[in-house]
Structures are given as structure tokens and as C-alpha cells.
Amino acid sequence: MRNSDFRASLAEDFERFKRELPRDFPAHVRDTYRINLAARYLGEPLPHPIGKGSGQLSLNVGQLETDAEAGLAFAVLKTVIAQDPAGTQSMAAWAIHETKMKVERLGDGWTITWKGRGWDRSFEDYLALVRAGRDLTARGALLTVPSVKYHLPRLEEPFRDEEYAFTTRALAHAWGRSPLLLEKDFSPTLAGDALADEREQIVRWLREVPQRIRAHAEVRLAMKLMNARFDDDFQQEMMNAASGADTVVVFNRLFDAERGVAYGGSELSARNLRVLDQPSNRLTVQPSLSGTGNIHSGRLIVEYARRGCSSVQLHTFFQLPLEEYPATHGSRTQRALHVLIFDPRDGLIAVMLEREANGALERRNGELHFLDLCAAN
Ligand SMILES: Cc1cc2nc3c(=O)[nH]c(=O)nc-3n(C[C@H](O)[C@H](O)[C@H](O)COP(=O)(O)O)c2cc1C
């Protein structure tokens, strides 16, 4: 088939999958378009690059089961606040409860305003969610990864190792297999906190946290970096300082100090992509990158991939009002995947075909490969 024939099939698939997205759409994409969507997160192979970023959409087993059913590639669980054996949390200010949430347009994209922060139920409840995620992962239904916010000291203070030890061991025990896959969250509200006033302090965290965690279990570690309140060069410096992680998630939401809230939208993706565009002295292979921030089309997935991201983590786009998705049936996750993959103009397939047509992406053994977008970086 020629590129133009693929485009005709795409328009048809987009229409018919509005009613029902096949669970194994990556196999369909490979058969029909000869496009291999295989991707990678934290060293794990994925059927396609799209996962769910940590937040309110991965708080309970029901959400994970719906995502598994929809064919999502992976889900990062809501961030839990670390604790020591007595239950003391140095980052307790992040375990606040808040239900009010507002989804609104912001520039060429969407943002959610919400004042809540980390997991606000018991640590035992979190471990139960981790075990449910472990079972879904073992069945090959959905890769799930817990997320933690651990103690972060001021420059002159030591790390509270009891929190690192207790929390890491408990998660590793609940996961039951080695290595434990784990994401460490450096959140946007942290960027707004006085704790993050000093560059040196942030750089120390990024350098030292991997060994603090790994001292207590075999861990494959992703570090999700915040957008600090400094310039683009400092974002690069943070990425370099995080080189002890296996994967770096780039970059969590922006922080509006005046309103005291985190936000996303086009300003977020513009900044993230601009920082990733800068020449860096990072080793090309390690750590690998996972993109996050205002991803609401296949075109944006490709923009992150071209800058080295072998997977992406969306949150806001899975939370839009139903009428914003072109699909008419299915869960929000299915409807989001449908448009992200099959939109005839800005979907992942369309953009990969477009790159083939203009010579930016070539077939290998007859197939276009998603991961070749990252390799070209
Ligand atoms: C309401 C809300 C809650 C979030 N909670 C967390 C969290 O607990 N831990 C975390 O690492 N990221 C959290 N995030 C960040 C998202 O996972 C995501 O990285 C970020 O919002 C950028 O992607 P997006 O523009 O697709 O939303 C949260 C985001 C939102 C909007």
C-alpha cells in the first residue's frame, strides 16, 4: 500500500472506532499500516507509548481496571507521601485532601486547577493498591508503577533515612518481585515551596535521592522533575544532576506563585520542549526520558518523542468533558486513545505517515517504528 492508501484507511478507522476501540489496537495498527508503536518506560517494553501520569486518575483499582480494559500502556499510581515506622511524614504538608477540581482551556491546551496534593488515605490502603497494580502487571494487562514523595532536606540537614527505608521496603514487599519499579515525584507545589528556593539544594536532592532509595531495595527508578522557578539552563542542570536515575520524567506542571496553584496548557509544553531542545551533555541512552505536559494529540507525542522521550504520561487529557472527545462510546481512556492514535490529521499514525512522506522517517523491513523517532534525536 502507498502512503495515500494508508490515509484512506485511517479516515475509515477513525470513524468506525468512535463506537469501539479494539483493545489490541497496536496489533491492528501494525497489520493495517505497518506501523510498529512499540515503546518503552523504565526499561519495560510497552505496546505503545501512551501512559497515565500520576494523579487523581490512578487512585483506585476500578480506575486501573478500566485503563487495562481500554488498552492503556501503563499507569503511574497517585503519589504517596513517605513515612517512617511510626507513621511520621516529613512531607505531611503534601498529604492534604481536596475534592474541588476545575478543568479549563488554557492556550492551545487544557489545565486543571486543584489544590490537593498527595495520597490522603492510609499507607496500608496504598499498599493494597500497589498489590492490585502488581497483579495487573503480572497478567500483562497494565504496567503499573507506584510513586512516592520522600523527605527532602535543607542543605545543612541530613536525609531522614528512616522514611526512605520504611517506605521503600514496604513497597518492595508489596510488589513482591525484584526490581521494584518506582517513580520519585518532585512536584510543582514543591517548586513553589521555600524548600526549593536554592538551586544547590535542588541539585543535591537529584544527585543523592537515587542512592538513598536504592540502599533499601533493588529499585528501577524514574525521577519526575519539577519545573523549578529558575531558567531553562537550570532545567538542564537538573536533568544532568538526575543522571543516577534509570528514567527521567520531563517535566511536571508549572507553578503560579501568586495564585498558589500548579498549571499546565500550552505554556507547559512550550517550556518542556524548549528545554529538551537545548544541546545537552547528557549521555544519550541513560537515563531514558518519559515526556509529560499538555499532551493532547499524536502530534505532541511526536514532538516529545523527537526530543528523546520513549514514552509519554498524560493526565489532563484523560479528564476532559466527554463531549470534547470525537468518540461516542467507551471510557474516557478509550476515547482519549482513539483520538490520540487515529485522528486523521493530528493522530500518531497520521503524523508518522506525514513524516514518512516528507522523508523524516523511514521504513525498516517495511515498517515505521515509533522508537525510531527517539533514536533520531
Ligand atoms: C489534579 C492533578 C493531580 C496530580 N497529581 C500528581 C501526583 O500526585 N504526582 C505526580 O507525580 N504528578 C501529579 N500530577 C501531574 C501529572 O501526572 C502530569 O505529569 C502533569 O499534569 C502534566 O501532564 P498533563 O498536562 O497531561 O496534565 C497531577 C496533575 C493534576 C492535574
The ligand as a Gaussian input file, in Angstrom:
#p B3LYP/6-31G(d) Opt

LIG

0 1
 C       -5.105000      17.170000      39.552000
 C       -3.710000      16.708000      39.312000
 C       -3.061000      15.921000      40.265000
 C       -1.753000      15.486000      40.048000
 N       -1.130000      14.728000      40.998000
 C        0.157000      14.284000      40.791000
 C        0.811000      13.463000      41.738000
 O        0.274000      13.124000      42.792000
 N        2.083000      13.068000      41.463000
 C        2.734000      13.404000      40.318000
 O        3.889000      12.979000      40.107000
 N        2.132000      14.161000      39.377000
 C        0.867000      14.623000      39.590000
 N        0.241000      15.385000      38.624000
 C        0.973000      15.710000      37.385000
 C        0.528000      14.840000      36.206000
 O        0.841000      13.479000      36.396000
 C        1.193000      15.304000      34.883000
 O        2.575000      14.975000      34.886000
 C        1.073000      16.798000      34.649000
 O       -0.240000      17.237000      34.948000
 C        1.391000      17.190000      33.201000
 O        0.626000      16.473000      32.266000
 P       -0.796000      16.980000      31.679000
 O       -0.575000      18.326000      31.078000
 O       -1.148000      15.911000      30.678000
 O       -1.750000      17.014000      32.822000
 C       -1.070000      15.838000      38.850000
 C       -1.731000      16.627000      37.902000
 C       -3.020000      17.072000      38.108000
 C       -3.670000      17.911000      37.066000

